[in-house]
Amino acid sequence: MRYSEFRDAFKPYAIVSVNEIRKVERSFSVRRLVEWQTKGYIKKIIRGYYIFSDLTVDEHVLFEIANRIYHPSYVSFEMALSYYQMIPESVYGLTSATSRKTMSFGTKVGDFIYHTIRPRLLFGYKLVDYNGRRFKVAEPEKALLDYFYINTSMKSSDDFSGIRIDKEQYLSHVDERRLLAYLNEFGHKRLAKTVKSFVEYMKYA
């Protein structure tokens, strides 16, 4: 496969895997990828995954990359809360939920961090369309639940204050009935106590 053929076949992709390339050409050699990296045509993200060097890497592209390089997963925790403008700061690393083991990747386009949740808890995310492509991100309610699920020390008003949740954005995005319905799916007493305390805290924040 010549580079021009590769580009024509995969230009619509935000990120392409070796497995996808070999569906087009079974005998494809990864030595070509090394050659194209040397020439500056493509960039390696992690082993087996590549992007075009001229790709504009914005938040949507990063979310799709996060979904692709370690799956099943969806963007959640701090990154999803930032996406909904519920926390004011920019977030270090792009955080995702996965049923696989906790993992992190430092790449040329950013740091990708994956936290483990139980397989049955991989719900409450939505597919967002952009430029003919898609990524998975937690719904606001699920992002909060995932955050409290892994941050087991969160209990008091001082802890909740430290998250710096924007009340206006919280009220705009979070349906408390859905939040409590999703909470019930966790079947987790400690989490239930934390979330109900948080809901009460937000009434007076």
Order of alpha helices (4+ residues) and beta strands (2+ residues): alpha-beta-alpha-alpha-beta-beta-alpha-beta-alpha-beta-beta-beta-beta-beta-alpha-alpha-alpha-alpha-alpha
